[in-house]
Amino acid sequence: MVLALACASFGVASAEDAAAQPVAAVDQLPPGQEVSNTVIELAGWVAATKDSQGYPFAVIDKAAAQILVFGGDGRLRGAAPGLFGSAIGDHSAPGITGLALREIPGRDRTTPAGRFVGGFGPSTDAGRVLWVDYDSAVSMHPTATGVPAEKRPERLASPSPDDNRITHGCINVSPEFYAQIIGPTFERGGVFYILPDTAPLGETFPEFVQSRATAQHNDGRRARSAHQ
């Protein structure tokens, strides 16, 4: 129901198009977990303004531990929980790309917020990976057992987002979601919109916030005119 509502809210395809090309989005979100209005509005804005320039895109909500993936046409392809940096924060520490994972201080294990143009490329220790932001060494990859004590698969399967902050800054999704949705969708690159933990939304996505404010203002004016 949430995913159907999200698709309907974007207005990027006519009813006839939707009937001719039904969307079979993969939904791995926990039952009953809602998608925020901010995520839905941001995705709609990206599609309406073509901010991703025709490339597929993902809207990532760290607080809710959610990842929504869209094709270049703005149609929802899938939604799933994700794991993120264990530290709360929206910027990457200077020089972090030159550190081994074990050398990154706990306070610097953040997943940065913002708009990032990413794609597949080589890495020094993990082969070909999907770089969300190469400059800050943030990639998206399937969850592995890794350190058993971290219980990453269990955290990913948990219905609560409260235990999804465990990585060194990279983004983890289930192997199934990665193979079925992430890999094929971003094979030729894409754009990643990561909502902030604490930074103002207007600082992270100023054009989106300005557009939303303008739309709300116009809605208010129309409502007042209707009652005059």
PLY file of the C-alpha trace (Angstrom):
ply
format ascii 1.0
element vertex 228
property float x
property float y
property float z
element edge 227
property int vertex1
property int vertex2
end_header
0.00 0.00 0.00
2.80 2.43 0.88
4.65 1.72 -2.37
1.49 2.06 -4.44
0.79 5.39 -2.77
4.34 6.54 -3.44
4.05 5.68 -7.12
0.71 7.44 -7.40
2.04 10.55 -5.68
4.79 11.22 -8.18
2.59 11.93 -11.18
5.32 10.98 -13.64
3.15 8.71 -15.78
-0.43 8.86 -16.96
-3.03 6.34 -15.85
-2.93 4.83 -19.33
0.84 4.41 -19.16
0.57 2.81 -15.73
-2.01 0.35 -17.04
0.08 -0.48 -20.08
3.29 -0.86 -18.09
2.42 -2.19 -14.62
5.04 -1.59 -11.95
6.13 -4.70 -10.08
8.14 -3.06 -7.32
10.02 -5.27 -4.88
8.97 -4.47 -1.32
11.28 -5.70 1.45
10.30 -3.10 4.04
9.05 -4.53 7.34
5.24 -4.95 7.44
3.52 -1.80 8.60
6.60 0.41 8.24
5.69 3.70 6.60
7.67 5.84 4.16
7.94 9.47 5.25
6.29 12.30 3.35
9.73 13.87 2.88
11.00 10.78 1.05
7.89 10.65 -1.16
8.05 14.37 -1.93
11.78 14.31 -2.65
11.40 11.38 -5.03
8.51 13.12 -6.74
10.56 16.30 -7.09
13.50 14.39 -8.59
11.22 12.75 -11.15
9.26 15.92 -11.98
12.33 18.15 -12.38
14.46 15.42 -13.98
17.14 16.22 -11.43
18.74 12.82 -12.02
18.98 13.66 -15.75
17.29 10.46 -16.80
19.48 8.21 -14.69
18.02 5.86 -12.07
18.09 7.18 -8.54
17.69 6.17 -4.93
16.25 8.13 -2.02
17.86 6.98 1.21
16.45 7.74 4.65
19.08 6.99 7.30
16.77 7.70 10.24
14.20 5.19 9.02
16.88 2.86 7.59
15.07 2.78 4.24
16.27 2.73 0.64
13.84 3.42 -2.21
15.09 2.78 -5.75
13.63 4.33 -8.91
14.27 3.88 -12.59
15.24 6.76 -14.84
11.55 7.09 -15.71
10.70 7.80 -12.08
8.94 4.49 -11.52
9.54 2.78 -8.21
11.57 -0.41 -8.60
11.99 -1.46 -5.01
12.19 -0.53 -1.34
14.22 -2.21 1.35
15.88 -1.65 4.73
19.56 -0.75 4.85
22.46 -0.58 7.27
24.40 2.66 7.68
27.38 4.22 9.44
27.41 3.63 13.17
28.07 7.31 13.94
25.39 9.99 13.60
26.55 12.68 11.20
26.20 14.01 7.68
29.77 14.67 6.58
32.85 12.53 6.01
35.96 13.30 8.04
38.91 14.72 6.08
41.44 12.06 5.08
39.13 9.16 5.84
39.64 7.62 2.41
43.27 6.91 3.25
42.45 4.84 6.34
41.88 1.12 6.64
38.46 0.25 8.07
39.88 -0.72 11.44
41.67 2.65 11.64
38.53 4.77 11.26
37.61 6.29 14.66
34.12 5.48 15.87
33.04 9.12 15.68
33.97 9.25 11.97
31.99 6.21 10.87
29.30 8.30 9.24
27.25 7.92 6.08
27.30 11.39 4.50
24.13 13.14 3.40
23.57 14.85 0.07
23.23 14.28 -3.65
25.85 11.93 -5.07
26.46 10.75 -8.61
27.78 7.19 -8.37
28.38 4.00 -10.26
30.30 0.77 -10.39
34.08 0.90 -10.30
37.16 -0.86 -8.95
38.25 -0.84 -5.32
41.57 -1.72 -3.73
40.29 -4.59 -1.61
36.78 -5.62 -2.69
36.92 -5.84 -6.46
34.19 -4.06 -8.43
31.82 -2.17 -6.14
28.96 0.30 -6.45
30.38 3.64 -5.36
27.76 5.96 -3.92
30.42 8.61 -3.31
33.92 7.70 -4.42
35.51 10.78 -2.83
34.41 9.72 0.66
34.81 5.99 -0.05
31.13 5.23 0.54
29.84 2.24 -1.39
26.68 0.14 -1.37
27.06 -3.60 -1.13
25.21 -6.72 0.02
25.35 -7.59 3.67
27.88 -10.29 4.49
28.24 -12.20 7.71
31.53 -10.33 8.28
32.07 -10.22 12.01
29.45 -12.59 13.47
29.20 -10.53 16.65
27.92 -7.55 14.63
24.85 -9.57 13.55
24.42 -7.54 10.37
21.89 -9.88 8.70
19.84 -9.93 11.91
19.95 -6.13 12.17
18.83 -5.82 8.56
15.91 -8.18 9.20
14.83 -6.39 12.36
11.54 -4.46 12.05
13.03 -1.51 13.96
15.48 0.99 12.40
17.12 1.56 15.78
19.71 -1.19 15.32
20.65 -0.43 11.70
23.64 1.78 12.48
26.60 -0.59 12.41
28.82 -0.01 9.35
31.98 2.05 8.92
30.00 4.39 6.65
29.05 2.20 3.70
25.48 1.17 2.96
24.41 -2.49 3.22
21.31 -4.13 1.76
20.22 -7.74 1.63
21.99 -9.92 -0.97
18.62 -10.58 -2.63
17.75 -6.89 -2.98
21.24 -6.12 -4.24
21.13 -8.83 -6.90
17.53 -8.20 -7.98
17.28 -4.40 -7.78
20.48 -2.53 -6.95
22.89 -4.20 -9.36
20.70 -4.14 -12.48
19.30 -0.66 -11.81
22.65 1.07 -11.31
24.71 -0.94 -13.80
25.35 2.25 -15.77
25.39 4.59 -12.81
22.83 6.70 -11.04
22.15 9.40 -8.48
21.83 8.87 -4.73
19.92 11.26 -2.46
20.77 10.64 1.20
18.67 12.48 3.78
20.56 14.07 6.68
20.67 12.94 10.30
21.02 16.38 11.87
21.85 18.92 9.16
18.97 21.12 7.96
17.17 19.66 4.96
17.46 23.04 3.25
21.22 22.88 3.56
21.39 19.39 2.07
18.80 19.81 -0.71
18.22 23.57 -1.10
16.48 23.45 -4.49
14.03 20.79 -3.31
13.19 22.67 -0.12
12.68 25.92 -2.01
10.42 24.18 -4.50
8.39 22.61 -1.71
8.04 25.95 0.08
6.85 27.59 -3.13
4.30 24.83 -3.73
2.97 25.09 -0.17
2.71 28.86 -0.50
0.76 28.55 -3.74
-1.51 25.90 -2.20
-2.21 28.26 0.69
-3.08 31.10 -1.67
-5.44 28.87 -3.66
-7.12 27.69 -0.46
-7.64 31.27 0.73
-9.01 32.30 -2.67
-11.49 29.42 -2.60
-12.96 30.73 0.67
-13.22 34.37 -0.37
0 1
1 2
2 3
3 4
4 5
5 6
6 7
7 8
8 9
9 10
10 11
11 12
12 13
13 14
14 15
15 16
16 17
17 18
18 19
19 20
20 21
21 22
22 23
23 24
24 25
25 26
26 27
27 28
28 29
29 30
30 31
31 32
32 33
33 34
34 35
35 36
36 37
37 38
38 39
39 40
40 41
41 42
42 43
43 44
44 45
45 46
46 47
47 48
48 49
49 50
50 51
51 52
52 53
53 54
54 55
55 56
56 57
57 58
58 59
59 60
60 61
61 62
62 63
63 64
64 65
65 66
66 67
67 68
68 69
69 70
70 71
71 72
72 73
73 74
74 75
75 76
76 77
77 78
78 79
79 80
80 81
81 82
82 83
83 84
84 85
85 86
86 87
87 88
88 89
89 90
90 91
91 92
92 93
93 94
94 95
95 96
96 97
97 98
98 99
99 100
100 101
101 102
102 103
103 104
104 105
105 106
106 107
107 108
108 109
109 110
110 111
111 112
112 113
113 114
114 115
115 116
116 117
117 118
118 119
119 120
120 121
121 122
122 123
123 124
124 125
125 126
126 127
127 128
128 129
129 130
130 131
131 132
132 133
133 134
134 135
135 136
136 137
137 138
138 139
139 140
140 141
141 142
142 143
143 144
144 145
145 146
146 147
147 148
148 149
149 150
150 151
151 152
152 153
153 154
154 155
155 156
156 157
157 158
158 159
159 160
160 161
161 162
162 163
163 164
164 165
165 166
166 167
167 168
168 169
169 170
170 171
171 172
172 173
173 174
174 175
175 176
176 177
177 178
178 179
179 180
180 181
181 182
182 183
183 184
184 185
185 186
186 187
187 188
188 189
189 190
190 191
191 192
192 193
193 194
194 195
195 196
196 197
197 198
198 199
199 200
200 201
201 202
202 203
203 204
204 205
205 206
206 207
207 208
208 209
209 210
210 211
211 212
212 213
213 214
214 215
215 216
216 217
217 218
218 219
219 220
220 221
221 222
222 223
223 224
224 225
225 226
226 227
